[in-house]
Amino acid sequence: MIMSVTFHQTAKTFSQLQESMVKQFEAADGSGTFKYHPWEKEIGTGITSVLQNGSIIEKAGVNFSKVSGPCTPALQNALQTKASTYSATGVSSIIHPQSPWIPIIHMNVRYFELSDGSAWFGGGIDLTPHYVIPEDAREFHISLKELCDRYTEQFYPKFKEWADRYFFLPHRNETRGVGGIFFDRIQASDYPLNNEAMTAFCCDLGNLYPKLYARLIDRYRDQWVSEREKQWQHIRRSRYVEFNLLYDRGTQFGLASGGNAESILISMPPQANWFYNFEPNQGSMEAETLTLLRKGIDWINYKADGISY
């Protein structure tokens, strides 16, 4: 398949973004280092970078890929297209912390081209706290809005609502966390932007991501952790597993395209537990968190009356 100049330039930029993110997360953790695992398959190449058992980060992945190939029936279904071939490049990342007081965080950016002439950008970032702290959610969303508004004020409200719908577990009737932004099949022509601006937006999001997380690490790195809180962390991780295996589009695309399974499934936490019909004590931090796992919360203007952890 012939790939455009835009595709090659975007792939090069995303590769550089991966390296920048790795360095920032190593600095935030303080002792952990990423191990690089280049891979090559018939569909293309990539680099999986993994940090395990750091001071703060229990497991992290920052992955880059550049792939192309035929659109199999499974892939056509995943992409909702009848195109015969595709090209895709992107960076995806997931961080699972040691402490239940530090949230799980995820980010990915991607660029697709299809043989039918269509092309688009996609991506997102979302925060999945084990314990929802409204002020943390507020700061997170303010930062995302500020970034989006630098490009167009249309981005944040649209992408925030999209994230609320996407990062949702219908079988649990709860959101994965406090959301963030999500966008897919976005063409620069949909907005007063060009491809260079969309690539820049994706890279700005990728570089903001470790900065937001470093702020949370600094806030909670010395927080004492009880056995109950660790148990709750493992329960909340199980919901993360459920979402990624049942609904995550990146997982579905990666497996359907014959990608590197170890890289695709790096988003899985190192440990997760399923307790049958677990019900937290009324009025507990855990019960309060469950009340905040819902769509449509305006976190920027949310009033956290009565919540004090």
Buried (B, 14 or more C-beta within 10 A) or exposed (E): EEBEEBBEBBBEBBBBBBBBBBEBBBEBBEEBBBEEBEBEBEBBBBBBBBBBEBEBBBBBBBBBBBBBBBBEEBBBEBBEBEBEBBBBBBBBBBBBBBBBBBBBBBBBBBBBBBBEEBBBBBBBBBBBBBBBBBEBBBBBBEBBBEBBEEBBEEBBEBBBBBBBEBBBBEEEEBBBBBBBBBBBEBEBEEBEBEBEBBBBBBBBBBBBBBEBBBBBBEBBBEEEEEEBBBBBBBBBBBBBBBBBBEBBBBBBBBBBBBBBEEBBBBBBBEEBBEEEEEEBEEEEBBEBBBEBBEBEBEBBEBEBEEBEE
